[in-house]
Amino acid sequence: MEILPLRKIFSFSIFYYFVLLSTLSWGQIYPYRNYSVKDGLIHSTVYSIAQDKAGYIWLATENGLSRFDGINFVNKSLTSLGLTSYISSVYIDEKDNIYFGTGTDGIFKYFPETGQVLKINKSTVSPSNQIIVKDDLLISMQEIRGLDFMSLKSGLPIGIDTVLLVLDNNNKSLSMAILEDRTILPRSCGRSAVYCAVTEIVR
């Protein structure tokens, strides 16, 4: 019986350890499930998703608003909401208030208890890709690389109506975040894909 040197045993052990490790890492399968209109979703085109404090998932779609509890969908169609345009964005603030933007109808607050909607904007706004609410300030990101600022109380523009983002001509702003000091961070999708800070909002 041949006795292998300690160095060979150590080399073989390391080799088999890495083979086993790579096999385990490649072998991991994460479960997922696709949901469609067959499962109750109101439309297969989803533009925006948000989650409330109760854990419900809200989906802004081409044909209305869907609420998902992990098992079932509860839907509000465009017609039942009194809308003519798709719902392009949905946002839930710190107080669990639900807001959504549309392609051409404006920006609304939704009351799930009654199913009623309240139009926020009193003046024309561009299609909303994303909404952020902070205190009385509502910010809507536009498809044309701009931002609409408005007061929730009055529904009127405040400060600068639209701030054009300093981005490359080939870039579009896809998302944004607002910091505690009210600085807006729009994110571009260009080659650099970095956050570009915009001047603090002055009301």
LINQUIZI-V490991 format. One line per field, one symbol per residue. phi: phi as a letter, one per 30 degrees, with the letter a starting at -180 (. if undefined). psi: psi as a letter, one per 30 degrees, with the letter a starting at -180 (. if undefined). A space follows every 10 residues. Layout:
phi=???
psi=???
This chain:
phi=.dcddedded ddddeddddd ddddddddbc dabccbddcj ddadcccabb bcddjdccbc bdckcccbcj bccccbdedd ciccceccab bbddcidcbb cbdbdjcbcc cddcidbbdd dcbdbdecca bbbbhccccc dcdcibbccb dddcicdbhd dbcdddbded cbdcaabcdd didccdcccd ddhcdcdcee dcc
psi=kkjkleeeee eeeeeeeeee eeeeeffkkk klkkkaffff kfkfjkflkl klfffkkkkk lfgakkkkgf elkkkjleef fglflljflk kkafggkkkl lleffaklkk jfefglkkke kflkllkjfk kkkjcgkkkk klfghlkkkl keefglklbk ekjkkillff lkkflllkle ggkkjkklga eehlkjklkk kk.
